[in-house]
Amino acid sequence: MKTTIEIPDATFRRVKTIAASRGVTMEQFFTTALEEQIQCHTQETQTREAEAPWMAGFGALSDLAGENQRILRLFEKEFGRPDPEYTAEP
């Protein structure tokens, strides 16, 4: 199938140089690059689907751990550490 895409001139020149140095056509170069991206996407999708169902909603929030620690430090700086006598123990 033929298609038309627009890419920046500098990118085109780099692709042309790399393809030539590998001894492949630009068509082969682009096809390989696209297939690699498809494989990467497929692996990411399979990894997400293999996770526990709750991870779809809550696993994405795991990056907030650092923010939570930062907020706790601000509270401690402002109000001090809570008295262990008034802290609930599990």
C-alpha positions in Angstrom: 0.0 0.0 0.0 1.2 3.5 -0.8 0.7 6.4 1.5 2.1 9.9 1.9 3.5 11.3 5.2 5.2 14.5 6.0 8.3 14.4 8.2 10.8 17.2 8.9 13.6 17.6 6.4 16.2 17.0 9.0 14.6 13.7 10.0 14.3 12.7 6.4 18.0 13.3 5.7 18.9 11.3 8.8 16.7 8.4 7.8 18.1 8.4 4.3 21.7 8.4 5.7 21.0 5.6 8.1 19.1 3.5 5.6 22.0 3.8 3.1 24.6 2.9 5.7 22.6 -0.3 6.5 22.2 -1.1 2.8 18.4 -1.0 3.0 15.8 1.0 1.1 13.9 3.7 2.9 10.7 1.6 2.5 12.4 -1.2 4.3 13.7 1.2 7.0 10.3 2.7 7.6 8.6 -0.7 7.6 11.0 -2.1 10.2 10.6 1.0 12.3 6.8 0.8 12.2 6.8 -2.9 13.0 9.0 -2.3 16.0 6.6 0.4 17.2 3.7 -2.0 16.7 5.5 -4.7 18.7 6.3 -2.3 21.5 2.6 -1.2 21.6 1.4 -4.8 21.6 3.7 -5.7 24.5 2.6 -2.6 26.5 -1.0 -3.6 25.9 -0.5 -7.2 27.0 1.3 -6.0 30.1 -1.6 -3.7 31.0 -4.1 -6.4 30.4 -2.1 -8.9 32.6 -2.2 -6.5 35.6 -4.9 -6.9 38.2 -8.1 -5.2 37.2 -7.8 -2.6 40.1 -4.4 -1.6 38.8 -6.1 0.1 35.8 -7.6 2.6 38.1 -5.3 2.8 41.1 -2.0 1.6 39.7 -1.7 4.8 37.7 -1.6 6.7 40.9 1.5 5.0 42.2 3.6 8.0 41.0 1.9 10.1 43.7 3.9 8.4 46.5 6.7 11.0 46.2 4.1 13.8 46.3 2.5 12.3 49.4 5.9 12.2 51.1 6.5 15.9 50.2 3.1 16.9 51.6 3.8 14.9 54.8 7.1 16.7 55.2 5.4 20.1 54.8 2.8 19.1 57.5 5.6 18.0 59.9 7.5 21.2 59.2 4.4 23.3 60.0 2.8 21.3 62.8 5.5 19.0 64.0 5.3 15.2 64.4 2.0 13.9 65.8 2.2 12.7 69.4 2.4 8.9 69.4 -0.1 8.8 72.3 -2.8 10.2 70.0 -1.9 8.2 67.0 -4.1 5.2 66.2 -2.2 1.9 66.0 -3.5 -0.9 63.7 
